[in-house]
């Protein structure tokens, strides 16, 4: 694999902006002028204007602009602004003044962190010609402890503008640190490739392994070389590449060609030898950015939709996922264990389901395996919450279709209400209720978790997701989102708070009158919000803990509220006894019929009545006006005839 070609920075059209900073008198301006003009200046202004380096100065031919700065207190604000706009920072010290070197670790590097300047740093020791040879000390010895403390330092170099020693190299290393940064690829401390880099290289290897035999043949290696570097490999070069790998790592080559292990090792070798541009060229040819993620141009374009429209996977994407599930279910037990799931996502930057809200959201079996229904539910869940992330991960695991073909946008919910049915396959249910009502137990039971007597308060939104079998044999995906009682007021501040909600469930402890009162208060709050914003949602009441004795007036209270608000009577359930009374199927049914089970508050009824009266009044006025117009027309006809007869 040859390392020719140049890797382009994602913003290469704008060029690279290098800011030079350091103590006064450390040689900043002389360094810049000498590098740009190839001559040492006799008169140096206090601060240079922005300096453009010749584009042919470095192999990449990327424009480089160097910004000089003043370290004076009165210019500290401008210095901070320039540093924040930098692609790379060169920090200078004077080789003949050790105190300026000390200032790097006591002021300049901490200042960059304070300003949250997260770009590569090049440390340049200027005025090398003025240092007393008797004071000479190993640069590595001096800088090693500083570089251990400040990992943002990419390179350290000593130079002399007066003697023309290594002045262009300072900016070459700065530019290279921007175009081909080390940090995303290589862990300096562990001296290994970073996991995200390995995962990207594995995906690229699989894309190049056309015959899927686990090795890159000579032809496949050559195709890869042409794609990345626009030049074929000679047979002798292919032999040489494989020999290098085999000598260092025997398992890196087999009878079919270069294995994945050998491919990754080869890139580790390039980086170890300072040839980061080779690996970056490969990554960028396959669409990766500096974060080792696919660039925006490779992903799903922003989706235009209203707040009450959701995004779902298409049947094409679901069929692809079914195939992926079967492929990675290596033991054929109908479930993906932790190892199989990790293998499935090993070509993504990381597993998207390892953290909230996706972690522990789906049902797993006794051995910790994820069934096909659970697997598809997780994808449906990720798609509804973050369609761009979902499609991005589809691409990482091998989806080759157009990104837009993987998802569809559902109808607006108010259209569904007019049609009295929903075309959605995935429904999101908001679960409201007071503390200790049994909300979390409801969510846990939905994904088959055992009932626990231990109460753990919910402090942030929690989700579970599963499929629900329908009477007609189809499956719908239901997402339960538990909203803590303390978070409801903050949620309802937003006009679109209920836009994503297909159905709301209000849980109360059926043995506790106070729990019922609070649940109905929340129901009225949510219903009022829906009435005022136009995002009315079907609502169900769940009477949890049905295994306990109900509070004395439970039946009368529930009958009154159901009748007054026009919704179903509460659904009694006991998660402790495993008696769920078809609550999840009933929840889906309510979501499928968005014109039913919508509660009406007293204010809502009054508002409707007012609009009815107003409409009747307008109708009477309209009829009266129409009669008057007809009468006037008749009179005009009569008058015309009378005049004619006269």
Secondary structure in CASP SS format (residue, H / E / C, confidence):
PFRMAT SS
TARGET T0000
AUTHOR 0000-0000-0000
METHOD secondary structure of the structure
MODEL  1
X C 1.00
X C 1.00
X C 1.00
X C 1.00
X C 1.00
X C 1.00
X C 1.00
X C 1.00
X C 1.00
X C 1.00
X C 1.00
X C 1.00
X C 1.00
X C 1.00
X C 1.00
X E 1.00
X E 1.00
X E 1.00
X E 1.00
X E 1.00
X E 1.00
X E 1.00
X C 1.00
X C 1.00
X C 1.00
X C 1.00
X C 1.00
X H 1.00
X H 1.00
X H 1.00
X H 1.00
X H 1.00
X H 1.00
X H 1.00
X H 1.00
X H 1.00
X H 1.00
X C 1.00
X C 1.00
X C 1.00
X C 1.00
X C 1.00
X C 1.00
X C 1.00
X C 1.00
X C 1.00
X C 1.00
X C 1.00
X C 1.00
X C 1.00
X E 1.00
X E 1.00
X E 1.00
X C 1.00
X H 1.00
X H 1.00
X H 1.00
X C 1.00
X C 1.00
X C 1.00
X C 1.00
X C 1.00
X C 1.00
X E 1.00
X E 1.00
X E 1.00
X E 1.00
X C 1.00
X C 1.00
X C 1.00
X C 1.00
X C 1.00
X H 1.00
X H 1.00
X H 1.00
X H 1.00
X H 1.00
X H 1.00
X H 1.00
X H 1.00
X H 1.00
X H 1.00
X H 1.00
X H 1.00
X C 1.00
X C 1.00
X C 1.00
X E 1.00
X E 1.00
X E 1.00
X E 1.00
X E 1.00
X E 1.00
X E 1.00
X C 1.00
X C 1.00
X C 1.00
X H 1.00
X H 1.00
X H 1.00
X H 1.00
X H 1.00
X H 1.00
X H 1.00
X H 1.00
X H 1.00
X H 1.00
X H 1.00
X H 1.00
X H 1.00
X H 1.00
X H 1.00
X H 1.00
X H 1.00
X C 1.00
X C 1.00
X C 1.00
X C 1.00
X C 1.00
X E 1.00
X E 1.00
X E 1.00
X E 1.00
X E 1.00
X E 1.00
X E 1.00
X C 1.00
X H 1.00
X H 1.00
X H 1.00
X C 1.00
X C 1.00
X H 1.00
X H 1.00
X H 1.00
X C 1.00
X C 1.00
X C 1.00
X H 1.00
X H 1.00
X H 1.00
X H 1.00
X H 1.00
X H 1.00
X H 1.00
X H 1.00
X H 1.00
X H 1.00
X H 1.00
X C 1.00
X C 1.00
X C 1.00
X E 1.00
X E 1.00
X E 1.00
X E 1.00
X E 1.00
X E 1.00
X C 1.00
X E 1.00
X C 1.00
X C 1.00
X C 1.00
X C 1.00
X E 1.00
X C 1.00
X H 1.00
X H 1.00
X H 1.00
X H 1.00
X H 1.00
X H 1.00
X H 1.00
X H 1.00
X H 1.00
X H 1.00
X H 1.00
X H 1.00
X H 1.00
X C 1.00
X C 1.00
X C 1.00
X C 1.00
X C 1.00
X C 1.00
X E 1.00
X E 1.00
X C 1.00
X C 1.00
X C 1.00
X C 1.00
X E 1.00
X E 1.00
X C 1.00
X H 1.00
X H 1.00
X H 1.00
X H 1.00
X H 1.00
X H 1.00
X H 1.00
X H 1.00
X H 1.00
X H 1.00
X H 1.00
X H 1.00
X H 1.00
X H 1.00
X C 1.00
X C 1.00
X C 1.00
X C 1.00
X C 1.00
X C 1.00
X E 1.00
X E 1.00
X C 1.00
X H 1.00
X H 1.00
X H 1.00
X H 1.00
X H 1.00
X H 1.00
X H 1.00
X H 1.00
X H 1.00
X H 1.00
X H 1.00
X H 1.00
X C 1.00
X C 1.00
X C 1.00
X C 1.00
X C 1.00
X H 1.00
X H 1.00
X H 1.00
X H 1.00
X H 1.00
X H 1.00
X H 1.00
X H 1.00
X H 1.00
X H 1.00
X H 1.00
X H 1.00
X H 1.00
X H 1.00
X C 1.00
X H 1.00
X H 1.00
X H 1.00
X E 1.00
X E 1.00
X C 1.00
X C 1.00
X E 1.00
X E 1.00
X E 1.00
X H 1.00
X H 1.00
X H 1.00
X H 1.00
X H 1.00
X H 1.00
X H 1.00
X H 1.00
X H 1.00
X H 1.00
X H 1.00
X H 1.00
X H 1.00
X C 1.00
X C 1.00
X C 1.00
X H 1.00
X H 1.00
X H 1.00
X H 1.00
X H 1.00
X H 1.00
X H 1.00
X H 1.00
X H 1.00
X H 1.00
X C 1.00
X C 1.00
X E 1.00
X C 1.00
X C 1.00
X C 1.00
X C 1.00
X C 1.00
X E 1.00
X C 1.00
X H 1.00
X H 1.00
X H 1.00
X C 1.00
X C 1.00
X C 1.00
X C 1.00
X C 1.00
X C 1.00
X C 1.00
X C 1.00
X C 1.00
X C 1.00
X C 1.00
X C 1.00
X E 1.00
X E 1.00
X E 1.00
X C 1.00
X H 1.00
X H 1.00
X H 1.00
X H 1.00
X H 1.00
X H 1.00
X H 1.00
X H 1.00
X H 1.00
X H 1.00
X H 1.00
X H 1.00
X H 1.00
X H 1.00
X C 1.00
X C 1.00
X C 1.00
X C 1.00
X C 1.00
X C 1.00
X E 1.00
X E 1.00
X C 1.00
X H 1.00
X H 1.00
X H 1.00
X H 1.00
X H 1.00
X H 1.00
X H 1.00
X C 1.00
X C 1.00
X C 1.00
X C 1.00
X C 1.00
X C 1.00
X C 1.00
X C 1.00
X C 1.00
X C 1.00
X C 1.00
X C 1.00
X C 1.00
X C 1.00
X C 1.00
X C 1.00
X C 1.00
X E 1.00
X C 1.00
X E 1.00
X C 1.00
X C 1.00
X C 1.00
X C 1.00
X C 1.00
X E 1.00
X E 1.00
X H 1.00
X H 1.00
X H 1.00
X H 1.00
X H 1.00
X H 1.00
X H 1.00
X H 1.00
X H 1.00
X H 1.00
X H 1.00
X H 1.00
X H 1.00
X H 1.00
X C 1.00
X H 1.00
X H 1.00
X H 1.00
X H 1.00
X H 1.00
X H 1.00
X H 1.00
X H 1.00
X H 1.00
X H 1.00
X C 1.00
X C 1.00
X C 1.00
X C 1.00
X C 1.00
X C 1.00
X H 1.00
X H 1.00
X H 1.00
X H 1.00
X E 1.00
X E 1.00
X E 1.00
X C 1.00
X C 1.00
X C 1.00
X H 1.00
X H 1.00
X H 1.00
X H 1.00
X H 1.00
X H 1.00
X H 1.00
X C 1.00
X C 1.00
X C 1.00
X C 1.00
X C 1.00
X C 1.00
X E 1.00
X E 1.00
X E 1.00
X E 1.00
X E 1.00
X E 1.00
X E 1.00
X E 1.00
X C 1.00
X C 1.00
X C 1.00
X C 1.00
X C 1.00
X H 1.00
X H 1.00
X H 1.00
X H 1.00
X H 1.00
X H 1.00
X H 1.00
X H 1.00
X C 1.00
X C 1.00
X C 1.00
X C 1.00
X C 1.00
X C 1.00
X C 1.00
X C 1.00
X C 1.00
X C 1.00
X C 1.00
X C 1.00
X C 1.00
X C 1.00
X C 1.00
X E 1.00
X E 1.00
X E 1.00
X E 1.00
X E 1.00
X E 1.00
X E 1.00
X E 1.00
X C 1.00
X C 1.00
X C 1.00
X C 1.00
X C 1.00
X E 1.00
X E 1.00
X E 1.00
X E 1.00
X E 1.00
X E 1.00
X E 1.00
X E 1.00
X C 1.00
X C 1.00
X H 1.00
X H 1.00
X H 1.00
X H 1.00
X H 1.00
X H 1.00
X H 1.00
X C 1.00
X C 1.00
X C 1.00
X C 1.00
X C 1.00
X C 1.00
X C 1.00
X C 1.00
X C 1.00
X C 1.00
X C 1.00
X E 1.00
X E 1.00
X E 1.00
X E 1.00
X E 1.00
X E 1.00
X E 1.00
X C 1.00
X C 1.00
X C 1.00
X H 1.00
X H 1.00
X H 1.00
X H 1.00
X H 1.00
X H 1.00
X H 1.00
X H 1.00
X H 1.00
X H 1.00
X H 1.00
X H 1.00
X H 1.00
X H 1.00
X H 1.00
X H 1.00
X H 1.00
X H 1.00
X H 1.00
X H 1.00
X H 1.00
X C 1.00
X C 1.00
X C 1.00
X C 1.00
X E 1.00
X E 1.00
X E 1.00
X E 1.00
X E 1.00
X E 1.00
X E 1.00
X C 1.00
X C 1.00
X C 1.00
X C 1.00
X C 1.00
X C 1.00
X C 1.00
X C 1.00
X C 1.00
X H 1.00
X H 1.00
X H 1.00
X H 1.00
X H 1.00
X H 1.00
X H 1.00
X H 1.00
X H 1.00
X H 1.00
X H 1.00
X H 1.00
X C 1.00
X C 1.00
X C 1.00
X C 1.00
X C 1.00
X E 1.00
X E 1.00
X C 1.00
X E 1.00
X C 1.00
X C 1.00
X C 1.00
X C 1.00
X E 1.00
X C 1.00
X C 1.00
X C 1.00
X H 1.00
X H 1.00
X H 1.00
X H 1.00
X H 1.00
X H 1.00
X H 1.00
X H 1.00
X H 1.00
X H 1.00
X C 1.00
X C 1.00
X C 1.00
X C 1.00
X C 1.00
X E 1.00
X C 1.00
X C 1.00
X C 1.00
X H 1.00
X H 1.00
X H 1.00
X H 1.00
X H 1.00
X H 1.00
X H 1.00
X H 1.00
X H 1.00
X H 1.00
X H 1.00
X H 1.00
X H 1.00
X H 1.00
X H 1.00
X H 1.00
X H 1.00
X H 1.00
X H 1.00
X H 1.00
X H 1.00
X H 1.00
X H 1.00
X H 1.00
X H 1.00
X H 1.00
X H 1.00
X H 1.00
X H 1.00
X H 1.00
X H 1.00
X H 1.00
X H 1.00
X H 1.00
X H 1.00
X H 1.00
X H 1.00
X H 1.00
X H 1.00
X H 1.00
X H 1.00
X H 1.00
X H 1.00
X H 1.00
X C 1.00
END
